Amino acid sequence: MLLSCVAVDDEPLALGLVSTFIEQTPFLKLTAAYGSAVAALRALHDPGAAPVDVLFLDIQMPDLNGLELARMLATPAGVRPRIIFTTAFTQFALEGFRVEALDYLLKPFTYHEFLRAAERARAWFERLAPGAPAGAAPELPPAEALFLRVEYQLVRVDFADILYIEGLKDYVKVYRRSEPRPLLSLTSLKALEAKLPAARFLRLHRSFIVHLDRITALTRNTVQVGGITIAVSPQFKDEFQRLLDRWT
């Protein structure tokens, strides 16, 4: 499957980078690149224009921003281009998902991150292809990150970067491999637990969730993540025992 793509960004360097990433991805085809959302809108609304599958779209642009363009393209699913936002601003993440964006790439992003978003797009279109189960709604591969509200912005946290999470009544502290200081977010541990993939995270205590791949040692009653030892609460002993049985 070859997906036709359009890139939109008012920064020439950023537009060139996204265009290059598209061109070096075998299942993507760059059909056009625009330096403004106005130019892209004009081209996309041209009755003679070829269909576009994926729109790689910056958000902060003059005259017409990416979110406004996305809303103007809100035609029935399967007709409009699917959108992958490319932006340096985390505060637009929630609004981005409200317009049903397939993904949200934070600048500067690597080709690996770009490719992961492109794979999500391919998976979406493959579910629409002839031969897909009748009536099956397109599904995306499992998410690889979540967004946490930290002070006045939304911060992307990759699941792979998390060491463990500590609950503090109305707050959580998220400890990561990439940063020495934890993120402090106004949410409950229970609410955050519901957003984490169960195959990769385990709650061991009323105040702690650990990333299973970050466990460096364990006993019958504790786990060690780096230099931190976390006790297993009685209410989570059964789940922990299943983990022990699987690993021993």
N, C-alpha and C positions, 0 to 999 in steps of 0.2 A: 504494500500500500504506500503510495506516494502522496503526501499532504502538501497542498499549495499554501504558501505562507506569504504574509505581508508584514514588514517591519515598520514601526512608526516611532520616531524619536526626534526631538528638536536639537539634540546634541549630536553633531556629526560623528564624533569618535564613538559614542555609544551606538549610534545607528550602524556604523561600519562594523562594530564588533558583533552585534546581533546578526547582521547580514552574513558575516563570515561564518558564524556558528551555524546558521541555517544551511549555508552552501556546503559545509563540510559534514553535514548529517545526511546519511544515505536515503532516509525515508522522508526528507523534507525537500521542498523545491521553493526557492525564493522567486516570487513573481513580480514583486515591487517593493520599493523602500521609499518612505515619505518622511520629510523633515517637519511635517506639521499634521495635526489631527484634521484640520480643515481640508488639506489636500487629500488625505486618506478618505475622508467622508465623501468628498466629491467623486473620487474614483470608485469607491465601493457602491455608490448609488447610481453609477453609470449603467443604464440598462444593457449595454453591450459588453460589460465587464465579465471576465471569466470568474467562476465561483472561487471564493477564498475559504480554505478550511480553518487556518489558524492565523490569528492576528497577535503579533508580539508588540505590545502597546505600552509606551511610556505613559506616566500619569501627569506629571507637572509639565504642562506645555502652555504657551500663550494662546490667546484667542479661544481655543477650545481644548479642554484637558482630556486626558484619556478616559476618565470616568464618565464624562459627559458624552464622549463618542460612544462608549460602550452602551450607555442607555439609549442612544439614538439608533443603535443597531439591534435593539431588543425585539427581534421578530421571532416567530415560533422556533422552538428548538429543532436543530437539524438543518435550518435554512441559514441562519446567521453564522458568521465565523465564530469559532470558539476562541476565547481570549486568554492569553498569558501576559500578565502585567510585568513590566520591567521597570523598577523604580528604586530610588535611593531612600524613599520615605516609608517607614513602617506604619505611620499613622493611618495610611489608606488601606491597610490590609482587610479590615472588616468590611469596608464599603466595596472592596474589590470582590470579595466572595458573595456579597449581596447581588452583584450583577452576574453571578454564576461563572466567574472566571475559573478556568481549569487550574491555574497555578499563579503564583506571585513570586517573582524572582527579585531579590533585593540586590541592588548594585553595591559594590562590584561583585559579580558572580562569575564562577568558573565555567568552563565548558562542561565539566561533570554535572554541575547543578543545572545548566541549561538542558543537557541531554536527559536528565531525570524528568524535567518538566515536559520535554518533547515526547518522551515515552508515555507519559500520562495522556497526552493528546492522542497519540497513536492508539492507545488502548481504548479511548473513548470512541474513536471512529471505527475501530475494528468491530465494536459491538453493534454498529449500525450497518455494517457490510452485509451483502447477501449471504445467507447461510447462517447468520447469527440466530440464536433462539428467538422465535416469534414472541413479540410482546415484552422481551427483556429490555429493561431500561439500561442505558449505557452506564457502566460502573467504572470507577477509577481505581488504579492500584492503591494499596494502603498509603495513607499520608505518611510522610517522613518527618514531619515537624508539627508544632502547634504554635499559636501566638498567645503570649501572656501579656496582660496589662501591667506595665511597670511604670509607676508614676502617671505621666500623661501621654504615654505612647504604647503601641503594641509592639512587642519584641518577639521576633521569630526564635524559637528554640528547637534545634534539631534533636530528635530522639537519641541519635547516636552520640550526641555530646553530653547527655545527662549522666551523672554519676549516681546521685540519689536525691530524694526530695524530702524535706522536713516540713511537717505541718506545725503551725504556731497559731492555734485558734482560728482567727479570721484571715491569716496570711499563710503563704508557703514560701520556703526558701528552696530554690532550685540550684543545686551544686553541679557545675559543669567541668568537663576536662579542659576546655579552652580558656577559662577565666578563673583567677584565684578567688574572686569574690562571688558569692551567690546572688542570684536574682531574687528580689523580694516582690511578691505579687499578691494583690488583694483578692484572694480566692480561697476556697476550702480544699483540704487534701482530698476529700471525697469527690468534689466536683472535678478536680484535676485528674484523679484516678480514672474517671469515666472517659477521659480523652486519650488515655495512654493505651497502646496495644498490649493486651493481656499476655501475649506470648513473649514479650520482652521486659515487662515490668512486674514486680511482685510486691504487694504490701505485706510487711513483716511486723508492723507495730502500728498502734493507733496514730503515731506521729511520723512514720517513715515508709517511703516507697523506694525500692532500689531497682536499678537497671541490672538485669541478670548477667549481662555480659561484663559488667564492671566488678563483680564479686571476685575478690582475690583469695579469700580463704573463708572457711565456715566450720562451725562445730555443730553439736546437736541443738544448741540454743542461741547461736549468734552467727552473724555474717560480718565479714570485713570487706570494706570498700576502700582501697587505698590504706590510709592510716586511721580510718574510722571504724570502730566496732559497734554494730547495732544489734541490740537484743531482740529476740523474737517474742512477741506477746503471746500469751496462751490462746487468745481467740484466733490467731493466725497459724497455730501449730500444725493443723492438718494440711494446709496448703504447703507449708514449709517442708513437712515430712514427705509429701509427694515430690518436692524438688530434690530432697536428699535421696530418695529412692531412685530417682531418675539419674542422678549423678554418681551414685556409688554402686 
